[in-house]
Amino acid sequence: MLEVKNLCAGYKGREIIHDISLEAERGHFFCIIGPNGCGKTTLLKSIARIIPCKGDILLDGLSLKGLKRRALAQKISFLAQSSELYFPYTVYDTVALGCYASAGPFPAANLKKEEKAKIESVLATLNLQDIQDSLITELSGGQVQRVYLARSLVQDPEVILLDEPTNHLDLKYQTELLQFLVEWAASKNRIVIGVLHDLNLAATYGQRIALINDGRLCALGPANEVLNNKVIEEIYGMNVKKFMTESYKRWGE
């Protein structure tokens, strides 16, 4: 279990998230939802220790705050909403960076047989094997997103943190990706925590949902409890259920 206890964090002396506590169980896909600017990404970055924070983060009862970066990489992987492409690495070399925690710097040059097998398996799972020699600077946004997810999977962490993992993906890939993550968490007994804007996707795939607003935890629980129309309307400033119902009526047979 991942436990977040009384977490507070922000930027340049300004606190963005305030006293957030939650628990994410192994084997589950945990979703974080909320309007733009409410602190969802800040919460993920705090858990990943990308930014300093007050409070504590525990995995199976052990605090993560004292771990060095390489040890932390064996526990947690963070997939940002968008990543800058600083170097024209190939898809294979980019995915191999996920082996940093075990193979050290420049992992592609120091891979063991089992690490190569893991990379090949993940590339095949995410349908990337046909472009593994392509430069990531030549890929579409959706392909780049899958490459970075592959890097996280190769890292083989206990927890994967995903900030809008369906960004740049069409509907088919969105549903396939989220279903894969649900199954991966269950089969590996790992934890997946994902920020999602699409409430339908959160309702469909989130086994537990945290609703954030103005940097505070407003609701926590199963989708059918958190996605309460009155609460959602108050936080999002619109009748989301009515909008979705009216949209559905416009579909043909």
Stockholm file with secondary structure:
# STOCKHOLM 1.0

chainA/1-253         MLEVKNLCAGYKGREIIHDISLEAERGHFFCIIGPNGCGKTTLLKSIARIIPCKGDILLDGLSLKGLKRRALAQKISFLAQSSELYFPYTVYDTVALGCYASAGPFPAANLKKEEKAKIESVLATLNLQDIQDSLITELSGGQVQRVYLARSLVQDPEVILLDEPTNHLDLKYQTELLQFLVEWAASKNRIVIGVLHDLNLAATYGQRIALINDGRLCALGPANEVLNNKVIEEIYGMNVKKFMTESYKRWGE
#=GR chainA/1-253 SS CEEEEEEEEEETTEEEEEEEEEEECTTCEEEEECSTTSSHHHHHHHHTTSSCEEEEEEETTEESTTCCHHHHHTTEEEECSSCCCCSCCBHHHHHHGGGHHHHCSSGGGSCCHHHHHHHHHHHHHTTCGGGTTSBGGGSCHHHHHHHHHHHHHHHCCSEEEEESTTTTCCHHHHHHHHHHHHHHHHHHTCEEEEECSCHHHHHHHCSEEEEEETTEEEEEECHHHHCCHHHHHHHHSSCHHHHHHHHHHTCCC
#=GC SS_cons         CEEEEEEEEEETTEEEEEEEEEEECTTCEEEEECSTTSSHHHHHHHHTTSSCEEEEEEETTEESTTCCHHHHHTTEEEECSSCCCCSCCBHHHHHHGGGHHHHCSSGGGSCCHHHHHHHHHHHHHTTCGGGTTSBGGGSCHHHHHHHHHHHHHHHCCSEEEEESTTTTCCHHHHHHHHHHHHHHHHHHTCEEEEECSCHHHHHHHCSEEEEEETTEEEEEECHHHHCCHHHHHHHHSSCHHHHHHHHHHTCCC
//
